Amino acid sequence: MGSAQGRIQVDAQPWAVWRWVTDPSHFPDFVEGWVDGRAVTPNATGPGAAYDWTGAVGPLRLRVHERVIEWREGERVAYAGTLARVPFR
């Protein structure tokens, strides 16, 4: 399986960036194709947090379910789930 990585320069403290990027209310700001979605677990962030959301690719709407499978506070978060019933990690 592949992974996505990138780098940008942000003028903010690392903890502030981490809190912003892991806050589900900000997902529409950077998740390509985001249409709508919500956390489906009591914890919206952290290990085991899960989300149901809809993405768009052109006229297609795709259902996504994902769960946090790795959470290294301030360092890394990893997700696994299904996109249109196709598993991803």
PDB file with one MODEL, atoms N, CA, C and O in Angstrom:
MODEL        1
ATOM      1  N   MET A   1       0.827  -1.183   0.000  1.00  0.00           N
ATOM      2  CA  MET A   1       0.000   0.000   0.000  1.00  0.00           C
ATOM      3  C   MET A   1       0.868   1.243   0.000  1.00  0.00           C
ATOM      4  O   MET A   1       1.976   1.245   0.537  1.00  0.00           O
ATOM      5  N   GLY A   2       0.365   2.271  -0.593  1.00  0.00           N
ATOM      6  CA  GLY A   2       1.095   3.522  -0.648  1.00  0.00           C
ATOM      7  C   GLY A   2       0.750   4.421   0.518  1.00  0.00           C
ATOM      8  O   GLY A   2      -0.092   4.099   1.356  1.00  0.00           O
ATOM      9  N   SER A   3       1.411   5.535   0.550  1.00  0.00           N
ATOM     10  CA  SER A   3       1.114   6.540   1.565  1.00  0.00           C
ATOM     11  C   SER A   3       1.266   7.901   0.934  1.00  0.00           C
ATOM     12  O   SER A   3       1.928   8.053  -0.092  1.00  0.00           O
ATOM     13  N   ALA A   4       0.656   8.880   1.545  1.00  0.00           N
ATOM     14  CA  ALA A   4       0.749  10.253   1.063  1.00  0.00           C
ATOM     15  C   ALA A   4       1.558  11.054   2.053  1.00  0.00           C
ATOM     16  O   ALA A   4       1.314  11.004   3.259  1.00  0.00           O
ATOM     17  N   GLN A   5       2.509  11.781   1.548  1.00  0.00           N
ATOM     18  CA  GLN A   5       3.316  12.644   2.391  1.00  0.00           C
ATOM     19  C   GLN A   5       3.540  13.942   1.656  1.00  0.00           C
ATOM     20  O   GLN A   5       3.570  13.972   0.426  1.00  0.00           O
ATOM     21  N   GLY A   6       3.697  15.006   2.402  1.00  0.00           N
ATOM     22  CA  GLY A   6       3.979  16.299   1.808  1.00  0.00           C
ATOM     23  C   GLY A   6       4.604  17.211   2.835  1.00  0.00           C
ATOM     24  O   GLY A   6       4.628  16.902   4.026  1.00  0.00           O
ATOM     25  N   ARG A   7       5.107  18.332   2.371  1.00  0.00           N
ATOM     26  CA  ARG A   7       5.722  19.303   3.275  1.00  0.00           C
ATOM     27  C   ARG A   7       5.293  20.705   2.876  1.00  0.00           C
ATOM     28  O   ARG A   7       5.234  21.044   1.693  1.00  0.00           O
ATOM     29  N   ILE A   8       4.996  21.507   3.879  1.00  0.00           N
ATOM     30  CA  ILE A   8       4.737  22.926   3.688  1.00  0.00           C
ATOM     31  C   ILE A   8       5.344  23.661   4.875  1.00  0.00           C
ATOM     32  O   ILE A   8       5.579  23.060   5.923  1.00  0.00           O
ATOM     33  N   GLN A   9       5.595  24.938   4.721  1.00  0.00           N
ATOM     34  CA  GLN A   9       6.095  25.770   5.811  1.00  0.00           C
ATOM     35  C   GLN A   9       4.914  26.534   6.401  1.00  0.00           C
ATOM     36  O   GLN A   9       4.224  27.253   5.679  1.00  0.00           O
ATOM     37  N   VAL A  10       4.675  26.390   7.694  1.00  0.00           N
ATOM     38  CA  VAL A  10       3.556  27.039   8.374  1.00  0.00           C
ATOM     39  C   VAL A  10       4.112  27.894   9.500  1.00  0.00           C
ATOM     40  O   VAL A  10       4.950  27.440  10.279  1.00  0.00           O
ATOM     41  N   ASP A  11       3.648  29.126   9.583  1.00  0.00           N
ATOM     42  CA  ASP A  11       4.106  30.036  10.627  1.00  0.00           C
ATOM     43  C   ASP A  11       3.231  29.871  11.871  1.00  0.00           C
ATOM     44  O   ASP A  11       2.436  30.750  12.203  1.00  0.00           O
ATOM     45  N   ALA A  12       3.386  28.734  12.552  1.00  0.00           N
ATOM     46  CA  ALA A  12       2.622  28.441  13.768  1.00  0.00           C
ATOM     47  C   ALA A  12       3.386  27.387  14.569  1.00  0.00           C
ATOM     48  O   ALA A  12       4.236  26.674  14.036  1.00  0.00           O
ATOM     49  N   GLN A  13       3.073  27.308  15.824  1.00  0.00           N
ATOM     50  CA  GLN A  13       3.685  26.302  16.678  1.00  0.00           C
ATOM     51  C   GLN A  13       3.207  24.907  16.248  1.00  0.00           C
ATOM     52  O   GLN A  13       2.050  24.752  15.858  1.00  0.00           O
ATOM     53  N   PRO A  14       4.075  23.893  16.311  1.00  0.00           N
ATOM     54  CA  PRO A  14       3.680  22.540  15.901  1.00  0.00           C
ATOM     55  C   PRO A  14       2.415  22.044  16.608  1.00  0.00           C
ATOM     56  O   PRO A  14       1.574  21.418  15.963  1.00  0.00           O
ATOM     57  N   TRP A  15       2.253  22.299  17.901  1.00  0.00           N
ATOM     58  CA  TRP A  15       1.062  21.813  18.610  1.00  0.00           C
ATOM     59  C   TRP A  15      -0.207  22.446  18.037  1.00  0.00           C
ATOM     60  O   TRP A  15      -1.249  21.793  17.986  1.00  0.00           O
ATOM     61  N   ALA A  16      -0.135  23.724  17.601  1.00  0.00           N
ATOM     62  CA  ALA A  16      -1.308  24.401  17.039  1.00  0.00           C
ATOM     63  C   ALA A  16      -1.676  23.802  15.681  1.00  0.00           C
ATOM     64  O   ALA A  16      -2.854  23.633  15.366  1.00  0.00           O
ATOM     65  N   VAL A  17      -0.664  23.486  14.887  1.00  0.00           N
ATOM     66  CA  VAL A  17      -0.911  22.856  13.591  1.00  0.00           C
ATOM     67  C   VAL A  17      -1.536  21.479  13.799  1.00  0.00           C
ATOM     68  O   VAL A  17      -2.507  21.124  13.130  1.00  0.00           O
ATOM     69  N   TRP A  18      -0.977  20.708  14.728  1.00  0.00           N
ATOM     70  CA  TRP A  18      -1.513  19.373  15.022  1.00  0.00           C
ATOM     71  C   TRP A  18      -2.984  19.449  15.428  1.00  0.00           C
ATOM     72  O   TRP A  18      -3.815  18.702  14.911  1.00  0.00           O
ATOM     73  N   ARG A  19      -3.296  20.333  16.334  1.00  0.00           N
ATOM     74  CA  ARG A  19      -4.695  20.455  16.790  1.00  0.00           C
ATOM     75  C   ARG A  19      -5.614  20.834  15.633  1.00  0.00           C
ATOM     76  O   ARG A  19      -6.728  20.322  15.524  1.00  0.00           O
ATOM     77  N   TRP A  20      -5.139  21.743  14.764  1.00  0.00           N
ATOM     78  CA  TRP A  20      -5.972  22.193  13.652  1.00  0.00           C
ATOM     79  C   TRP A  20      -6.203  21.060  12.659  1.00  0.00           C
ATOM     80  O   TRP A  20      -7.343  20.802  12.274  1.00  0.00           O
ATOM     81  N   VAL A  21      -5.142  20.384  12.242  1.00  0.00           N
ATOM     82  CA  VAL A  21      -5.262  19.386  11.185  1.00  0.00           C
ATOM     83  C   VAL A  21      -5.971  18.114  11.656  1.00  0.00           C
ATOM     84  O   VAL A  21      -6.520  17.387  10.828  1.00  0.00           O
ATOM     85  N   THR A  22      -5.974  17.827  12.950  1.00  0.00           N
ATOM     86  CA  THR A  22      -6.675  16.635  13.444  1.00  0.00           C
ATOM     87  C   THR A  22      -8.090  16.939  13.923  1.00  0.00           C
ATOM     88  O   THR A  22      -8.799  16.025  14.342  1.00  0.00           O
ATOM     89  N   ASP A  23      -8.513  18.181  13.873  1.00  0.00           N
ATOM     90  CA  ASP A  23      -9.874  18.580  14.263  1.00  0.00           C
ATOM     91  C   ASP A  23     -10.819  18.313  13.095  1.00  0.00           C
ATOM     92  O   ASP A  23     -10.684  18.951  12.051  1.00  0.00           O
ATOM     93  N   PRO A  24     -11.772  17.391  13.236  1.00  0.00           N
ATOM     94  CA  PRO A  24     -12.659  17.044  12.128  1.00  0.00           C
ATOM     95  C   PRO A  24     -13.422  18.232  11.539  1.00  0.00           C
ATOM     96  O   PRO A  24     -13.818  18.184  10.374  1.00  0.00           O
ATOM     97  N   SER A  25     -13.630  19.273  12.300  1.00  0.00           N
ATOM     98  CA  SER A  25     -14.349  20.426  11.738  1.00  0.00           C
ATOM     99  C   SER A  25     -13.525  21.127  10.661  1.00  0.00           C
ATOM    100  O   SER A  25     -14.069  21.926   9.899  1.00  0.00           O
ATOM    101  N   HIS A  26     -12.222  20.842  10.584  1.00  0.00           N
ATOM    102  CA  HIS A  26     -11.366  21.447   9.567  1.00  0.00           C
ATOM    103  C   HIS A  26     -11.145  20.543   8.355  1.00  0.00           C
ATOM    104  O   HIS A  26     -10.555  20.981   7.368  1.00  0.00           O
ATOM    105  N   PHE A  27     -11.601  19.306   8.408  1.00  0.00           N
ATOM    106  CA  PHE A  27     -11.410  18.400   7.283  1.00  0.00           C
ATOM    107  C   PHE A  27     -11.883  19.004   5.953  1.00  0.00           C
ATOM    108  O   PHE A  27     -11.195  18.834   4.947  1.00  0.00           O
ATOM    109  N   PRO A  28     -13.029  19.703   5.907  1.00  0.00           N
ATOM    110  CA  PRO A  28     -13.465  20.281   4.631  1.00  0.00           C
ATOM    111  C   PRO A  28     -12.462  21.286   4.056  1.00  0.00           C
ATOM    112  O   PRO A  28     -12.479  21.558   2.855  1.00  0.00           O
ATOM    113  N   ASP A  29     -11.592  21.837   4.900  1.00  0.00           N
ATOM    114  CA  ASP A  29     -10.620  22.826   4.436  1.00  0.00           C
ATOM    115  C   ASP A  29      -9.448  22.214   3.672  1.00  0.00           C
ATOM    116  O   ASP A  29      -8.766  22.919   2.928  1.00  0.00           O
ATOM    117  N   PHE A  30      -9.203  20.913   3.843  1.00  0.00           N
ATOM    118  CA  PHE A  30      -8.036  20.339   3.174  1.00  0.00           C
ATOM    119  C   PHE A  30      -8.222  18.938   2.601  1.00  0.00           C
ATOM    120  O   PHE A  30      -7.325  18.441   1.922  1.00  0.00           O
ATOM    121  N   VAL A  31      -9.350  18.289   2.850  1.00  0.00           N
ATOM    122  CA  VAL A  31      -9.582  16.962   2.272  1.00  0.00           C
ATOM    123  C   VAL A  31     -10.193  17.156   0.884  1.00  0.00           C
ATOM    124  O   VAL A  31     -11.313  17.647   0.746  1.00  0.00           O
ATOM    125  N   GLU A  32      -9.438  16.764  -0.129  1.00  0.00           N
ATOM    126  CA  GLU A  32      -9.869  16.943  -1.514  1.00  0.00           C
ATOM    127  C   GLU A  32     -11.205  16.244  -1.766  1.00  0.00           C
ATOM    128  O   GLU A  32     -11.357  15.061  -1.460  1.00  0.00           O
ATOM    129  N   GLY A  33     -12.164  16.967  -2.319  1.00  0.00           N
ATOM    130  CA  GLY A  33     -13.459  16.407  -2.671  1.00  0.00           C
ATOM    131  C   GLY A  33     -14.459  16.300  -1.536  1.00  0.00           C
ATOM    132  O   GLY A  33     -15.549  15.767  -1.741  1.00  0.00           O
ATOM    133  N   TRP A  34     -14.131  16.789  -0.338  1.00  0.00           N
ATOM    134  CA  TRP A  34     -15.031  16.693   0.818  1.00  0.00           C
ATOM    135  C   TRP A  34     -16.376  17.339   0.490  1.00  0.00           C
ATOM    136  O   TRP A  34     -16.423  18.472   0.011  1.00  0.00           O
ATOM    137  N   VAL A  35     -17.463  16.623   0.746  1.00  0.00           N
ATOM    138  CA  VAL A  35     -18.809  17.172   0.570  1.00  0.00           C
ATOM    139  C   VAL A  35     -19.450  17.391   1.938  1.00  0.00           C
ATOM    140  O   VAL A  35     -19.891  18.496   2.255  1.00  0.00           O
ATOM    141  N   ASP A  36     -19.500  16.340   2.741  1.00  0.00           N
ATOM    142  CA  ASP A  36     -20.015  16.451   4.109  1.00  0.00           C
ATOM    143  C   ASP A  36     -19.568  15.242   4.906  1.00  0.00           C
ATOM    144  O   ASP A  36     -19.068  14.267   4.346  1.00  0.00           O
ATOM    145  N   GLY A  37     -19.752  15.308   6.218  1.00  0.00           N
ATOM    146  CA  GLY A  37     -19.378  14.177   7.044  1.00  0.00           C
ATOM    147  C   GLY A  37     -19.482  14.484   8.519  1.00  0.00           C
ATOM    148  O   GLY A  37     -19.798  15.602   8.925  1.00  0.00           O
ATOM    149  N   ARG A  38     -19.203  13.447   9.322  1.00  0.00           N
ATOM    150  CA  ARG A  38     -19.305  13.605  10.771  1.00  0.00           C
ATOM    151  C   ARG A  38     -18.522  12.507  11.470  1.00  0.00           C
ATOM    152  O   ARG A  38     -18.270  11.440  10.911  1.00  0.00           O
ATOM    153  N   ALA A  39     -18.144  12.799  12.708  1.00  0.00           N
ATOM    154  CA  ALA A  39     -17.556  11.765  13.564  1.00  0.00           C
ATOM    155  C   ALA A  39     -18.688  10.840  14.002  1.00  0.00           C
ATOM    156  O   ALA A  39     -19.794  11.303  14.283  1.00  0.00           O
ATOM    157  N   VAL A  40     -18.421   9.547  14.061  1.00  0.00           N
ATOM    158  CA  VAL A  40     -19.448   8.575  14.453  1.00  0.00           C
ATOM    159  C   VAL A  40     -19.084   7.855  15.745  1.00  0.00           C
ATOM    160  O   VAL A  40     -19.686   6.839  16.092  1.00  0.00           O
ATOM    161  N   THR A  41     -18.098   8.389  16.450  1.00  0.00           N
ATOM    162  CA  THR A  41     -17.699   7.855  17.742  1.00  0.00           C
ATOM    163  C   THR A  41     -17.777   8.994  18.755  1.00  0.00           C
ATOM    164  O   THR A  41     -17.721  10.164  18.377  1.00  0.00           O
ATOM    165  N   PRO A  42     -17.906   8.663  20.034  1.00  0.00           N
ATOM    166  CA  PRO A  42     -17.954   9.725  21.047  1.00  0.00           C
ATOM    167  C   PRO A  42     -16.704  10.610  21.029  1.00  0.00           C
ATOM    168  O   PRO A  42     -16.794  11.818  21.250  1.00  0.00           O
ATOM    169  N   ASN A  43     -15.544  10.011  20.767  1.00  0.00           N
ATOM    170  CA  ASN A  43     -14.320  10.798  20.653  1.00  0.00           C
ATOM    171  C   ASN A  43     -14.121  11.174  19.185  1.00  0.00           C
ATOM    172  O   ASN A  43     -14.023  10.295  18.329  1.00  0.00           O
ATOM    173  N   ALA A  44     -14.061  12.460  18.895  1.00  0.00           N
ATOM    174  CA  ALA A  44     -13.900  12.924  17.515  1.00  0.00           C
ATOM    175  C   ALA A  44     -12.455  12.878  17.064  1.00  0.00           C
ATOM    176  O   ALA A  44     -12.179  12.946  15.866  1.00  0.00           O
ATOM    177  N   THR A  45     -11.528  12.763  18.002  1.00  0.00           N
ATOM    178  CA  THR A  45     -10.114  12.648  17.666  1.00  0.00           C
ATOM    179  C   THR A  45      -9.487  11.568  18.538  1.00  0.00           C
ATOM    180  O   THR A  45     -10.084  11.108  19.511  1.00  0.00           O
ATOM    181  N   GLY A  46      -8.283  11.177  18.172  1.00  0.00           N
ATOM    182  CA  GLY A  46      -7.548  10.197  18.970  1.00  0.00           C
ATOM    183  C   GLY A  46      -7.763   8.783  18.500  1.00  0.00           C
ATOM    184  O   GLY A  46      -8.509   8.539  17.552  1.00  0.00           O
ATOM    185  N   PRO A  47      -7.107   7.846  19.163  1.00  0.00           N
ATOM    186  CA  PRO A  47      -7.193   6.439  18.764  1.00  0.00           C
ATOM    187  C   PRO A  47      -8.635   5.948  18.737  1.00  0.00           C
ATOM    188  O   PRO A  47      -9.395   6.167  19.679  1.00  0.00           O
ATOM    189  N   GLY A  48      -9.000   5.281  17.643  1.00  0.00           N
ATOM    190  CA  GLY A  48     -10.337   4.713  17.523  1.00  0.00           C
ATOM    191  C   GLY A  48     -11.404   5.661  17.012  1.00  0.00           C
ATOM    192  O   GLY A  48     -12.512   5.217  16.709  1.00  0.00           O
ATOM    193  N   ALA A  49     -11.112   6.954  16.904  1.00  0.00           N
ATOM    194  CA  ALA A  49     -12.109   7.886  16.360  1.00  0.00           C
ATOM    195  C   ALA A  49     -12.476   7.431  14.953  1.00  0.00           C
ATOM    196  O   ALA A  49     -11.616   6.971  14.202  1.00  0.00           O
ATOM    197  N   ALA A  50     -13.743   7.557  14.597  1.00  0.00           N
ATOM    198  CA  ALA A  50     -14.203   7.109  13.283  1.00  0.00           C
ATOM    199  C   ALA A  50     -15.107   8.164  12.668  1.00  0.00           C
ATOM    200  O   ALA A  50     -15.753   8.948  13.364  1.00  0.00           O
ATOM    201  N   TYR A  51     -15.132   8.158  11.337  1.00  0.00           N
ATOM    202  CA  TYR A  51     -15.872   9.166  10.584  1.00  0.00           C
ATOM    203  C   TYR A  51     -16.592   8.527   9.408  1.00  0.00           C
ATOM    204  O   TYR A  51     -16.079   7.601   8.780  1.00  0.00           O
ATOM    205  N   ASP A  52     -17.771   9.023   9.119  1.00  0.00           N
ATOM    206  CA  ASP A  52     -18.480   8.728   7.879  1.00  0.00           C
ATOM    207  C   ASP A  52     -18.549  10.034   7.126  1.00  0.00           C
ATOM    208  O   ASP A  52     -18.979  11.048   7.676  1.00  0.00           O
ATOM    209  N   TRP A  53     -18.130  10.025   5.874  1.00  0.00           N
ATOM    210  CA  TRP A  53     -18.192  11.242   5.091  1.00  0.00           C
ATOM    211  C   TRP A  53     -18.404  10.921   3.628  1.00  0.00           C
ATOM    212  O   TRP A  53     -18.244   9.781   3.191  1.00  0.00           O
ATOM    213  N   THR A  54     -18.762  11.937   2.888  1.00  0.00           N
ATOM    214  CA  THR A  54     -18.997  11.813   1.457  1.00  0.00           C
ATOM    215  C   THR A  54     -17.989  12.667   0.719  1.00  0.00           C
ATOM    216  O   THR A  54     -17.759  13.824   1.070  1.00  0.00           O
ATOM    217  N   GLY A  55     -17.392  12.086  -0.307  1.00  0.00           N
ATOM    218  CA  GLY A  55     -16.466  12.811  -1.169  1.00  0.00           C
ATOM    219  C   GLY A  55     -17.038  12.891  -2.567  1.00  0.00           C
ATOM    220  O   GLY A  55     -17.921  12.116  -2.934  1.00  0.00           O
ATOM    221  N   ALA A  56     -16.532  13.830  -3.341  1.00  0.00           N
ATOM    222  CA  ALA A  56     -16.984  13.993  -4.713  1.00  0.00           C
ATOM    223  C   ALA A  56     -15.787  13.945  -5.650  1.00  0.00           C
ATOM    224  O   ALA A  56     -14.752  14.564  -5.406  1.00  0.00           O
ATOM    225  N   VAL A  57     -15.962  13.196  -6.721  1.00  0.00           N
ATOM    226  CA  VAL A  57     -15.009  13.178  -7.817  1.00  0.00           C
ATOM    227  C   VAL A  57     -15.846  13.482  -9.056  1.00  0.00           C
ATOM    228  O   VAL A  57     -16.546  12.611  -9.572  1.00  0.00           O
ATOM    229  N   GLY A  58     -15.766  14.708  -9.517  1.00  0.00           N
ATOM    230  CA  GLY A  58     -16.653  15.125 -10.607  1.00  0.00           C
ATOM    231  C   GLY A  58     -18.091  14.947 -10.158  1.00  0.00           C
ATOM    232  O   GLY A  58     -18.446  15.382  -9.062  1.00  0.00           O
ATOM    233  N   PRO A  59     -18.928  14.318 -10.973  1.00  0.00           N
ATOM    234  CA  PRO A  59     -20.332  14.135 -10.598  1.00  0.00           C
ATOM    235  C   PRO A  59     -20.571  12.949  -9.657  1.00  0.00           C
ATOM    236  O   PRO A  59     -21.680  12.772  -9.153  1.00  0.00           O
ATOM    237  N   LEU A  60     -19.540  12.142  -9.422  1.00  0.00           N
ATOM    238  CA  LEU A  60     -19.687  10.961  -8.563  1.00  0.00           C
ATOM    239  C   LEU A  60     -19.618  11.346  -7.092  1.00  0.00           C
ATOM    240  O   LEU A  60     -18.793  12.170  -6.698  1.00  0.00           O
ATOM    241  N   ARG A  61     -20.480  10.752  -6.288  1.00  0.00           N
ATOM    242  CA  ARG A  61     -20.443  10.896  -4.838  1.00  0.00           C
ATOM    243  C   ARG A  61     -20.010   9.564  -4.259  1.00  0.00           C
ATOM    244  O   ARG A  61     -20.580   8.522  -4.582  1.00  0.00           O
ATOM    245  N   LEU A  62     -18.997   9.600  -3.399  1.00  0.00           N
ATOM    246  CA  LEU A  62     -18.430   8.381  -2.827  1.00  0.00           C
ATOM    247  C   LEU A  62     -18.565   8.398  -1.318  1.00  0.00           C
ATOM    248  O   LEU A  62     -18.213   9.384  -0.669  1.00  0.00           O
ATOM    249  N   ARG A  63     -19.072   7.311  -0.756  1.00  0.00           N
ATOM    250  CA  ARG A  63     -19.199   7.177   0.690  1.00  0.00           C
ATOM    251  C   ARG A  63     -17.885   6.660   1.255  1.00  0.00           C
ATOM    252  O   ARG A  63     -17.275   5.740   0.711  1.00  0.00           O
ATOM    253  N   VAL A  64     -17.462   7.269   2.354  1.00  0.00           N
ATOM    254  CA  VAL A  64     -16.206   6.889   2.999  1.00  0.00           C
ATOM    255  C   VAL A  64     -16.477   6.616   4.477  1.00  0.00           C
ATOM    256  O   VAL A  64     -17.205   7.361   5.132  1.00  0.00           O
ATOM    257  N   HIS A  65     -15.893   5.556   4.984  1.00  0.00           N
ATOM    258  CA  HIS A  65     -15.875   5.298   6.426  1.00  0.00           C
ATOM    259  C   HIS A  65     -14.413   5.100   6.778  1.00  0.00           C
ATOM    260  O   HIS A  65     -13.725   4.292   6.154  1.00  0.00           O
ATOM    261  N   GLU A  66     -13.932   5.832   7.775  1.00  0.00           N
ATOM    262  CA  GLU A  66     -12.545   5.658   8.189  1.00  0.00           C
ATOM    263  C   GLU A  66     -12.416   5.738   9.696  1.00  0.00           C
ATOM    264  O   GLU A  66     -13.226   6.360  10.383  1.00  0.00           O
ATOM    265  N   ARG A  67     -11.368   5.087  10.188  1.00  0.00           N
ATOM    266  CA  ARG A  67     -11.095   5.021  11.620  1.00  0.00           C
ATOM    267  C   ARG A  67      -9.618   5.315  11.843  1.00  0.00           C
ATOM    268  O   ARG A  67      -8.763   4.919  11.051  1.00  0.00           O
ATOM    269  N   VAL A  68      -9.334   6.021  12.941  1.00  0.00           N
ATOM    270  CA  VAL A  68      -7.944   6.291  13.308  1.00  0.00           C
ATOM    271  C   VAL A  68      -7.337   4.991  13.818  1.00  0.00           C
ATOM    272  O   VAL A  68      -7.827   4.404  14.782  1.00  0.00           O
ATOM    273  N   ILE A  69      -6.266   4.546  13.165  1.00  0.00           N
ATOM    274  CA  ILE A  69      -5.612   3.297  13.577  1.00  0.00           C
ATOM    275  C   ILE A  69      -4.256   3.551  14.223  1.00  0.00           C
ATOM    276  O   ILE A  69      -3.684   2.653  14.841  1.00  0.00           O
ATOM    277  N   GLU A  70      -3.748   4.748  14.086  1.00  0.00           N
ATOM    278  CA  GLU A  70      -2.498   5.107  14.750  1.00  0.00           C
ATOM    279  C   GLU A  70      -2.577   6.575  15.133  1.00  0.00           C
ATOM    280  O   GLU A  70      -2.990   7.415  14.334  1.00  0.00           O
ATOM    281  N   TRP A  71      -2.182   6.875  16.353  1.00  0.00           N
ATOM    282  CA  TRP A  71      -2.233   8.249  16.850  1.00  0.00           C
ATOM    283  C   TRP A  71      -0.987   8.490  17.684  1.00  0.00           C
ATOM    284  O   TRP A  71      -0.877   8.016  18.814  1.00  0.00           O
ATOM    285  N   ARG A  72      -0.067   9.222  17.121  1.00  0.00           N
ATOM    286  CA  ARG A  72       1.120   9.644  17.863  1.00  0.00           C
ATOM    287  C   ARG A  72       0.989  11.143  18.053  1.00  0.00           C
ATOM    288  O   ARG A  72       1.287  11.932  17.155  1.00  0.00           O
ATOM    289  N   GLU A  73       0.543  11.515  19.227  1.00  0.00           N
ATOM    290  CA  GLU A  73       0.222  12.915  19.548  1.00  0.00           C
ATOM    291  C   GLU A  73       1.310  13.857  19.043  1.00  0.00           C
ATOM    292  O   GLU A  73       2.485  13.709  19.377  1.00  0.00           O
ATOM    293  N   GLY A  74       0.899  14.818  18.239  1.00  0.00           N
ATOM    294  CA  GLY A  74       1.802  15.827  17.735  1.00  0.00           C
ATOM    295  C   GLY A  74       2.740  15.367  16.646  1.00  0.00           C
ATOM    296  O   GLY A  74       3.588  16.134  16.190  1.00  0.00           O
ATOM    297  N   GLU A  75       2.598  14.112  16.219  1.00  0.00           N
ATOM    298  CA  GLU A  75       3.556  13.568  15.254  1.00  0.00           C
ATOM    299  C   GLU A  75       2.904  12.940  14.028  1.00  0.00           C
ATOM    300  O   GLU A  75       3.212  13.317  12.897  1.00  0.00           O
ATOM    301  N   ARG A  76       1.990  11.970  14.252  1.00  0.00           N
ATOM    302  CA  ARG A  76       1.430  11.249  13.122  1.00  0.00           C
ATOM    303  C   ARG A  76       0.063  10.674  13.469  1.00  0.00           C
ATOM    304  O   ARG A  76      -0.191  10.249  14.596  1.00  0.00           O
ATOM    305  N   VAL A  77      -0.812  10.675  12.460  1.00  0.00           N
ATOM    306  CA  VAL A  77      -2.100  10.007  12.557  1.00  0.00           C
ATOM    307  C   VAL A  77      -2.270   9.175  11.289  1.00  0.00           C
ATOM    308  O   VAL A  77      -1.928   9.625  10.195  1.00  0.00           O
ATOM    309  N   ALA A  78      -2.799   7.963  11.437  1.00  0.00           N
ATOM    310  CA  ALA A  78      -3.029   7.089  10.284  1.00  0.00           C
ATOM    311  C   ALA A  78      -4.471   6.600  10.331  1.00  0.00           C
ATOM    312  O   ALA A  78      -5.034   6.383  11.403  1.00  0.00           O
ATOM    313  N   TYR A  79      -5.052   6.434   9.159  1.00  0.00           N
ATOM    314  CA  TYR A  79      -6.444   6.027   9.023  1.00  0.00           C
ATOM    315  C   TYR A  79      -6.542   4.754   8.200  1.00  0.00           C
ATOM    316  O   TYR A  79      -5.693   4.490   7.349  1.00  0.00           O
ATOM    317  N   ALA A  80      -7.574   3.970   8.454  1.00  0.00           N
ATOM    318  CA  ALA A  80      -7.937   2.830   7.612  1.00  0.00           C
ATOM    319  C   ALA A  80      -9.442   2.894   7.438  1.00  0.00           C
ATOM    320  O   ALA A  80     -10.158   3.373   8.317  1.00  0.00           O
ATOM    321  N   GLY A  81      -9.916   2.412   6.309  1.00  0.00           N
ATOM    322  CA  GLY A  81     -11.357   2.444   6.096  1.00  0.00           C
ATOM    323  C   GLY A  81     -11.731   1.913   4.736  1.00  0.00           C
ATOM    324  O   GLY A  81     -11.022   1.104   4.136  1.00  0.00           O
ATOM    325  N   THR A  82     -12.879   2.396   4.261  1.00  0.00           N
ATOM    326  CA  THR A  82     -13.362   2.013   2.947  1.00  0.00           C
ATOM    327  C   THR A  82     -13.789   3.274   2.201  1.00  0.00           C
ATOM    328  O   THR A  82     -14.373   4.194   2.773  1.00  0.00           O
ATOM    329  N   LEU A  83     -13.485   3.285   0.930  1.00  0.00           N
ATOM    330  CA  LEU A  83     -13.903   4.346   0.011  1.00  0.00           C
ATOM    331  C   LEU A  83     -14.714   3.667  -1.074  1.00  0.00           C
ATOM    332  O   LEU A  83     -14.172   2.914  -1.882  1.00  0.00           O
ATOM    333  N   ALA A  84     -16.013   3.931  -1.094  1.00  0.00           N
ATOM    334  CA  ALA A  84     -16.910   3.245  -2.022  1.00  0.00           C
ATOM    335  C   ALA A  84     -16.751   1.734  -1.879  1.00  0.00           C
ATOM    336  O   ALA A  84     -16.711   1.016  -2.879  1.00  0.00           O
ATOM    337  N   ARG A  85     -16.660   1.254  -0.654  1.00  0.00           N
ATOM    338  CA  ARG A  85     -16.529  -0.150  -0.275  1.00  0.00           C
ATOM    339  C   ARG A  85     -15.187  -0.776  -0.634  1.00  0.00           C
ATOM    340  O   ARG A  85     -15.027  -1.992  -0.525  1.00  0.00           O
ATOM    341  N   VAL A  86     -14.226   0.031  -1.058  1.00  0.00           N
ATOM    342  CA  VAL A  86     -12.877  -0.458  -1.351  1.00  0.00           C
ATOM    343  C   VAL A  86     -11.991  -0.112  -0.160  1.00  0.00           C
ATOM    344  O   VAL A  86     -11.900   1.057   0.215  1.00  0.00           O
ATOM    345  N   PRO A  87     -11.333  -1.108   0.446  1.00  0.00           N
ATOM    346  CA  PRO A  87     -10.508  -0.844   1.632  1.00  0.00           C
ATOM    347  C   PRO A  87      -9.294   0.030   1.306  1.00  0.00           C
ATOM    348  O   PRO A  87      -8.716  -0.060   0.222  1.00  0.00           O
ATOM    349  N   PHE A  88      -8.927   0.867   2.261  1.00  0.00           N
ATOM    350  CA  PHE A  88      -7.697   1.650   2.161  1.00  0.00           C
ATOM    351  C   PHE A  88      -7.073   1.746   3.529  1.00  0.00           C
ATOM    352  O   PHE A  88      -7.720   1.501   4.547  1.00  0.00           O
ATOM    353  N   ARG A  89      -5.817   2.102   3.538  1.00  0.00           N
ATOM    354  CA  ARG A  89      -5.111   2.344   4.785  1.00  0.00           C
ATOM    355  C   ARG A  89      -4.168   3.495   4.581  1.00  0.00           C
ATOM    356  O   ARG A  89      -3.458   3.883   5.509  1.00  0.00           O
TER     357      ARG A  89
ENDMDL
END
